Amino acid sequence: MNLWHKLKPGAPKQVLILVAAFLWGFASYRILKMAFNKIDHNALHIWLNYVIGITGFVPFYWFIFRKVGKRYVLRIINLEQEKPCIFAFFDIRGYVLMTLMVTMGITISRWHLMPDLYLGTFFISLGLSLLSAAIYYLYAGYRFYLLKKPI
């Protein structure tokens, strides 16, 4: 074996799915926390912004995060190695997109490029979509590894 295989932090595929679910769940927590803070401090009708954010979550999850989650779960399941690298829950494209999205979110928030109320409402949609994707990872992993059923 070469040095890379000896030093590689490998983990079973089930662990990769759990790591991905944890990462998406943690991102969801952070974004929803910011959303609640921005809405609570800037909205006249707090519940209206929550309803708008929740309404935006449905298409955001259905057309984007559901497909991305399914693609990555299938990618993990179909990896050739028995114990792939712990960081293999995303491919290079996924890491680049995640980096760009985080950078864009920080830039918009820090430089106040969008009013906090609108940003908070959007963050509700984004945070709920990330949370749903984390739950999907757990569900898909459960179906595939414990029930032995296809995703």
Contacts in CASP RR format, 6 or more apart in sequence:
PFRMAT RR
TARGET T0000
AUTHOR 0000-0000-0000
METHOD contacts of the structure
MODEL  1
MNLWHKLKPGAPKQVLILVAAFLWGFASYRILKMAFNKIDHNALHIWLNY
VIGITGFVPFYWFIFRKVGKRYVLRIINLEQEKPCIFAFFDIRGYVLMTL
MVTMGITISRWHLMPDLYLGTFFISLGLSLLSAAIYYLYAGYRFYLLKKP
I
8 85 0 8 1.000
9 85 0 8 1.000
9 86 0 8 1.000
9 87 0 8 1.000
10 83 0 8 1.000
10 84 0 8 1.000
10 85 0 8 1.000
10 86 0 8 1.000
11 19 0 8 1.000
11 83 0 8 1.000
11 84 0 8 1.000
11 85 0 8 1.000
11 86 0 8 1.000
12 82 0 8 1.000
12 83 0 8 1.000
13 76 0 8 1.000
13 77 0 8 1.000
13 79 0 8 1.000
13 82 0 8 1.000
13 84 0 8 1.000
14 141 0 8 1.000
14 145 0 8 1.000
15 86 0 8 1.000
16 76 0 8 1.000
16 79 0 8 1.000
16 84 0 8 1.000
16 86 0 8 1.000
16 88 0 8 1.000
16 89 0 8 1.000
17 73 0 8 1.000
17 76 0 8 1.000
17 89 0 8 1.000
17 137 0 8 1.000
17 138 0 8 1.000
17 140 0 8 1.000
17 141 0 8 1.000
17 145 0 8 1.000
18 137 0 8 1.000
18 138 0 8 1.000
19 86 0 8 1.000
19 89 0 8 1.000
20 72 0 8 1.000
20 73 0 8 1.000
20 76 0 8 1.000
20 89 0 8 1.000
20 90 0 8 1.000
20 137 0 8 1.000
21 134 0 8 1.000
21 135 0 8 1.000
21 137 0 8 1.000
21 138 0 8 1.000
22 134 0 8 1.000
23 89 0 8 1.000
23 134 0 8 1.000
24 130 0 8 1.000
24 131 0 8 1.000
24 133 0 8 1.000
24 134 0 8 1.000
24 137 0 8 1.000
25 130 0 8 1.000
25 131 0 8 1.000
25 134 0 8 1.000
27 127 0 8 1.000
27 130 0 8 1.000
28 127 0 8 1.000
28 128 0 8 1.000
28 130 0 8 1.000
28 131 0 8 1.000
28 134 0 8 1.000
31 123 0 8 1.000
31 126 0 8 1.000
31 127 0 8 1.000
31 130 0 8 1.000
32 123 0 8 1.000
32 124 0 8 1.000
32 127 0 8 1.000
32 128 0 8 1.000
32 131 0 8 1.000
34 109 0 8 1.000
34 120 0 8 1.000
34 123 0 8 1.000
35 120 0 8 1.000
35 121 0 8 1.000
35 122 0 8 1.000
35 123 0 8 1.000
35 124 0 8 1.000
35 126 0 8 1.000
35 127 0 8 1.000
38 116 0 8 1.000
38 117 0 8 1.000
38 119 0 8 1.000
38 120 0 8 1.000
38 123 0 8 1.000
39 46 0 8 1.000
39 49 0 8 1.000
39 50 0 8 1.000
39 117 0 8 1.000
39 120 0 8 1.000
39 121 0 8 1.000
39 124 0 8 1.000
40 46 0 8 1.000
41 116 0 8 1.000
42 115 0 8 1.000
42 116 0 8 1.000
42 117 0 8 1.000
43 49 0 8 1.000
43 117 0 8 1.000
49 117 0 8 1.000
49 120 0 8 1.000
49 121 0 8 1.000
49 124 0 8 1.000
50 124 0 8 1.000
52 121 0 8 1.000
52 124 0 8 1.000
53 121 0 8 1.000
53 122 0 8 1.000
53 124 0 8 1.000
53 125 0 8 1.000
53 128 0 8 1.000
54 124 0 8 1.000
54 125 0 8 1.000
54 128 0 8 1.000
56 124 0 8 1.000
56 125 0 8 1.000
57 124 0 8 1.000
57 125 0 8 1.000
57 127 0 8 1.000
57 128 0 8 1.000
57 129 0 8 1.000
57 132 0 8 1.000
60 125 0 8 1.000
60 126 0 8 1.000
60 129 0 8 1.000
61 128 0 8 1.000
61 129 0 8 1.000
61 132 0 8 1.000
61 133 0 8 1.000
64 129 0 8 1.000
65 129 0 8 1.000
65 130 0 8 1.000
65 132 0 8 1.000
65 133 0 8 1.000
65 136 0 8 1.000
66 132 0 8 1.000
66 133 0 8 1.000
66 136 0 8 1.000
68 133 0 8 1.000
69 133 0 8 1.000
69 136 0 8 1.000
69 137 0 8 1.000
69 140 0 8 1.000
70 136 0 8 1.000
70 140 0 8 1.000
70 151 0 8 1.000
72 89 0 8 1.000
72 90 0 8 1.000
72 137 0 8 1.000
73 136 0 8 1.000
73 137 0 8 1.000
73 140 0 8 1.000
73 141 0 8 1.000
73 144 0 8 1.000
73 151 0 8 1.000
74 151 0 8 1.000
75 91 0 8 1.000
76 84 0 8 1.000
76 88 0 8 1.000
76 89 0 8 1.000
77 144 0 8 1.000
77 151 0 8 1.000
79 88 0 8 1.000
90 98 0 8 1.000
107 113 0 8 1.000
108 114 0 8 1.000
108 119 0 8 1.000
109 119 0 8 1.000
114 122 0 8 1.000
140 151 0 8 1.000
141 151 0 8 1.000
143 149 0 8 1.000
143 150 0 8 1.000
143 151 0 8 1.000
144 150 0 8 1.000
144 151 0 8 1.000
END
